[in-house]
Amino acid sequence: LAVQMKPDWSARVGKPILLFTASQAPWVKAISSAARPGTNNFVTDGPFLYQTQGGRLLLLWSSFGRGAYSVGVAVSRSGRVEGPWAQLPDPLFPRDGGHCMVFKTFDGQTKLVLHQPNGGGNERAQIFDVEEVNEQLRLRRSGHVGYLFAYMSADDYWHLRYAISRDGLHWRTLNRGRRISNDYLGHPDICRGH
């Protein structure tokens, strides 16, 4: 919803208008609710308006996507808050984070800040490089492509196993979680790949 406010923000002017619903975005997934069992519930959360250098009006917002909490983008066809709004088919950030905003650093770099992960009391601010491409925002690839984690299990101490991650939060074991080598004994470590 959006509502026009008086210039001094002391009261609204007119009635709220519906901009869009979360179910209109193809990437959004319905969630269940204990209060309303058997229903499909959709979340539209944490909106942030952003105007591109060319004047296109974008609305970044959060909802539950296919894999996790995500940040999507809607584009105003009129260039005004009233819309109509068109949803981009894929989220800008699909990796368990949300409630974002875009800002420029003192040296002019465009950044996206959001909380990640979503829930469990572990939310932390994360900052990502973004760029404008064809009047859209896109996450800029960082200088690294992922992480390798060498770890041990309590029942097989000293023998290393490996896991990989693109973001340092979500890990996938290699070699089905088995030892990498029966001959090598080592220490846990983590490294970032380029």
N, C-alpha and C positions, 0 to 999 in steps of 0.2 A: 504494500500500500504506500501511497504518497499523498501528502497533503500540503497545500500552499500555506505559508505562514506570513503573519504580519512582518513588516520590515524590522521591528524591534524584537521579534520572536516571542511576543507576549501571548499570542493566541493564534489559532489557525484561522484561515480564511477559506470558507467553503467546506465541502465534504471530502473525505479521503477517496482516492481512486485506486482501483486494482490495476497494477502494472502487468503482472503475469502470475502464474502458479507454477510451482516446482514440477508438477506432472507434465508440463509442456516441454521440458528439456529432455531430450532422448537419453541422456546419460544418467538421469536420476533414478534411484531405486526406491520403491515404497518400503516403509518399515512397519513393523507391527507395534501395537501398543497394548500394555496390560490393562489400561483403562478402557480400551475399545477393541477387544479381541475379535479377530475375523475381519478386520477392516484394513484397507490400504491407507497408510498415512504418509504424507509428504511434508518435507521441511524446506522452507525458504528462509534463510538465515544470514545474518551478517552482511548486508549490502554495502557496497562502496562504489560511488560514481567516479568515473575516470574519463576525461576527454583527451583524445589522441591529439598529436601535433597537427593533424589535418582537420580537426574539429569533430570527429566522430565520437558520439557519446556511448560509453560502455558501462555496464553495471556488473560488477563482480559480486558474486553471492555464493553462499555455501549450502550444501545439502549432502545427503547420503548417496554416493555413487555405487557403481558396480562392485568395487573392491573395498571402498572405505569412504570416510568423509572427504569431500572434495570441494574445489572452488571452480565454479562455472562462470561463463560470460554470456551476457545478453547484450544485443546491439539495438539501440533505438533507431528505428527506420526514419523517424522524423527529425532526429537530432535533439529532441526535447525529452524531458523527464516523463511526460505523459505517454510517450511511445507513439505507435505500437512497438513492442519489443520482440525481437527474433532471437531464439536461443542458438548458440553455437553447438554443433553436434557432440563435441568432446570437451571435457573439463580442461581448464587451464592447468590445474594442479589436482591430480587424482590420488595422491599418496597420503591419505589420512591426516589432513590438515585443513584449516578453514579460518573464517573471520579475518579476511585479509584487508590490506590497504596497499596502495602504491605510493611511493614517494621518490623524490630526487635527492641524491646526496649533495653536499656542498660543491662537489666537483662535477655535478650534472649527470651522474649515473642513475638510471631508473632501477628501482628495487621493489620487490614484492615482499611484504612481511606478513606472516600468518602464525597461528599456533599449530604445533605438531608435537606429538600425536594428538588425537582427539579423544580425551577421556582418561580415566584412571588416575587423575591428579598428576599426570606426567606432562601436561601441556607446557611447552616452552616456545618462546619466540624464535622463529627461523626466518632468515633473510635470504632471498634469492635474487640473482640478476635477471631482469626481464628486458626485452627490447620490443620496439614497435616494428612490425613487418606488415605491410599492406593494410594499415589502419587497424591492426589487431595486436594484442599483447602475446608474447611468446616467451617462455622460460628460456633463458640463454644457457646453453650447455656450459657447465663448469669445466675447469681444466682437468678434472679427473673423471674417469668413467665408472669407478666403483671401489669397493673395499674388499680385501681378503683378510679373513680372521682365522688364525691358527689357534686352536683350542684343544683342551684335554677334557676327558670325562672323569668323574670321581672314581668310577670303578675300573678305569684303565689309565691311571696316571702316567704321565710322561709321553705317551703315544699321541701324536698329533692328529687332529681331524681339521678339515677346512670348511669354511662357510663363506659365501660371497653376498654382497649387498650393493645396491646402487646408491642408497641414501644413508647408510649407517644405522638405520632403524629396523629395517625388515631384512631378515637373513634367510638364505637358502643353503642347506648343507650340500656339500659335494661328496661324491663317492658313497652315497646313501648313508652318510653319517659314520662310515667305518674309518678305521685308521688309514692314513695316507701311505704309510710305510711301516712294516713290522720291524725294520732295522733301525729306523731313526728315532731317537729320543730327543725331545726338545722342550722349549718354553713357549707359552702362549704369547701371541703378538698380533698386532693389527697393522695393516699397511694400506695406503691409498694408491691406486693404480692410475697411470696417465695414458 
